[in-house]
Amino acid sequence: MRTQAQQTPGLRELCRLIEPMSVAMLTGLDDEGMLASRPMSPLQMDEDGAIWFFTDARSAKVERLAALNLAFANPAASTYVSVSGRGALHTDRATIDRLWTAAARPWFPDGKDSPNLALLAFHPQIAEYWDAPNSKMVRMLAMAASVVAGKPIGMGDHATLTDLTPPPSAR
């Protein structure tokens, strides 16, 4: 995923956490009001914190963009991120051209010129993360110490990021 400089501490931290992750589970409501998730590959996190994905403009998900969640996981690094926000559909050809990657061709066989190719911009509003950046051995020792102590010890960081909207002057 390409990233650009972020405007708030929360967006900078979110960017740091998700930048190495190549897949997110996008969750929204289906036609019956049930939660439905699908894997999506983020293309870019722009300077306003929006996370961009290719999508099919005919997809049912593009009709319900008012409340979405992105879940990122990197089990090898023990980093997990849940981001709630809203989506917006874009069909700007210049942006599609700029973000195009050959990895999208299986879903869009005509490439950048696929007639239903669109962009989904996910605008984060709040994020929660769990990050234990130590080695697996250190995490196992911390888990053992936590069991003995009966409380979490050295289990890594857990926080909620709320400053995910850049100031108006930055937009």
N, C-alpha and C positions, 0 to 999 in steps of 0.2 A: 504494500500500500504506500502510495506517495503521501507525504505529509508536508504541510506548510506551517510556518511559525504561528503559534496560537496566542490569543490576546489576553487570556486570563490564566491564573495559576491552576484552576480546575481543568481547563482545556489542555494546558501543557501536561498536566499529570495524566489525564485521560489519553492523550496522544502517546506519551511515553509507554503506558501500559499496553495499548492495543496495537501499536505500530508493528511489532513483530508477528502479529497473528494474521493469518491469511484467510481465515474463514470465521464468519459469525453466524449464529442462528438468529434469524429475524422472526419475531413472533408478533402476530396481530390477531384480530378476530376474523373468523370465517363467516360464511353466509348464515350460519345458525347461532352465531354469538359465542362459539367455542374458540379457545385459543388454538392457533395453528402456527407451526414453526417450519422454517425452511432454511437450508444453508445458503449463504450469500458470501461472495468474495468482495471485500471492500477495495475500491479503486484508489480513493483519495480521501484525506481529511483536510478540507480547505481551511483558509485563514479565519473563517467564521466558525469553525468547529463542525461543519456539516460533513457527514461521512457519505460518500457517493458510491452507488452500485449501478451496474447495468440491470435492466429488467425488461420484460416483455410488456408493452403498453396494454396488451389485452388481458394480462394476468388479473385474477380476482383481487390480489393483494393491493393493487393500485387504487381500488375503490374505497379502501378503509385505511387511510393513512393518518387519522387523527390521534391514534394512540398505538405506539409500537414499542417493542423492546428488542435490543440487540444483546446477545449473550456471547461473550468471547471466552475461550478457555485455552490455556497453555499448561496442560498437566505436567509437562517436563520441568517447567519453571515454577510450578505451583502458583500460577497467576490466573485469576478469574475475575471477569468484569461484566456487570449487568448495567445496561444503559437504557433509560426510558426517554422517549421523545416523540416527535412527530415527523411525518414524511411529506415530501412534495414530489410530484412527477414533473420531469423536465424533458423536452424534446429538442433542445438547442443543438443543432448539428455541429457547431464549432466545438462545443464542450464534449460532445460524443467523440468527435475526431481526436480531440486532445487526450481524452482518457482511454481511447480504444486500446485493447490488448488482444493479441492473437489467442490468448487463453479463453476468450469469450466466444470464439468461433463455433465450438460445438453447439452452443445454444442459439447462435445467430449466424447461420451458414453463409449469408450474404455479406458478412463482415459489417463494417461501419454503415453499409447501405441497406442493411436488413430493414424492411419496412416497419416492423413493430418494435425496433430497438428504441429504448427510452432510458432515462436515468432516474433513479430514485435517490433523492437527497434526504438523508436522515439527519434531523436537527436535534441533538441531544439536549435534554433538560435537566436530568439528574442521573448520576452514575454511582454505583456502589462497587467496591473492589475488595478483593482479598489477594494479598501478594506476600509470598514467603520466598524471598529471593535467595535464601541459603541453599547449600547442597542438599541432596536427598538424605545423606547421612545426618546432617545437622537437623533437618526437619524431623527425622525419626527420633533423634535424641530429645528434641524439644517435645515431641508427642509423648515419649516415655516419661519425661519429667512432669509433664502436665497430668498424666495419669496418676503418678505418685503424689503430686501436690493437690490433685483434685480441682485444679483451675488451669486455664491456659497460661503457658510459659513459653516465651520466645517463638510463638506460632506465626509471626509475621505481622504485616500491616493489614488493617481493615478500616476502611473509611468510606464516607459518602461525599461525593463532589457535587456541589450545588451551584457553583459560579461558572456555569457552562454557556452563558449567553454573553457574547462580546459586547462591550459598551457601544452605544449608538455611534459614537465618533469613530470607532474602528471599522464599522461596516461600510 
